[in-house]
Amino acid sequence: MIPNIFNIQHFSTHDGPGIRTTIFFKGCPLRCAWCHNPESQLFTPEIMVDENGVREAIGREYSVDELIEDVTADEMIYDQSGGGVTLSGGEVLSQDRGFILELVRRLADREISIGIDTCGVAPTRMVEDICDDADFFLYDLKFISNALHKQHTGGSNHLVLRNLEVLSRRQARIILRLIMLPGINMDKDTIERTMLWLRTHDIAIEQIDLLPYHTYGMNKYAKLGREVEYFEVPQEDELAGVKTQIERFYDNVTIGG
């Protein structure tokens, strides 16, 4: 099954080191209440309609050859900046296994740096298969509590935690990303339990990025005819407090990624 892609973003500076091209795959097993790319959730193409009735088609199929041709046009930029290609979504590791593995191996054959942006809800076999060719993982850990994970994302965190352990055992470069939601997961007890889980399971992390909740992109829900839920935006002092608490466990902590 050929995956649908809803965006190819060139000259990206927020999806890993250097200047990168980020490929956004359409389709995700989770339904995070704060998702700022709701058009990424369904695996099939959709139509967005704005307040003036203008329609926009979201998602189309690309072959591996088309993607390779697109991203390799910027190889010189990757080489000069230490960048590469990041596969994102949606959830890239929930896409067709053969398609993704072929794409990754062809990028690796050209010695292009490969980043994987994942929520961790993916077959463990897929995670293991891609591990050797991927240069780093941007790994979203939303909740250490399974109950909270189910409540706010619609799915269990069992695979998230299992696959994080697998990557750590395989000595993958892991940049852990924590969504910051005031009143939900920024309290001291929640942060402490999260850090203790990581330490007791010997999770080796290169960097932790604290990602403050924001409301950018929430207008997309209306264009898709869906309901949207709003959360509180964290304040700078709240983020600084979480950063200080985490630095008792891990040195390299950033706000915003």
Salt bridges, closest charged atoms under 4 A:
GLU39 OE2 - LYS220 NZ 2.95
GLU46 OE2 - LYS26 NZ 2.70
GLU46 OE1 - ARG226 NH2 2.56
ASP65 OD1 - ARG106 NH1 2.66
ASP70 OD1 - HIS10 NE2 2.74
ASP74 OD2 - HIS10 ND1 2.71
GLU75 OE1 - ARG110 NH2 2.86
GLU102 OE2 - ARG106 NH1 3.58
ASP129 OD2 - ARG97 NH2 2.47
ASP129 OD2 - ARG125 NE 3.83
ASP132 OD1 - ARG170 NH2 3.24
ASP133 OD2 - ARG105 NE 3.90
ASP140 OD2 - LYS142 NZ 3.94
ASP189 OD2 - ARG193 NE 3.10
GLU192 OE1 - ARG248 NH1 3.14
GLU206 OE1 - ARG173 NE 2.84
ASP209 OD2 - ARG177 NE 3.68
GLU247 OE2 - LYS243 NZ 2.53
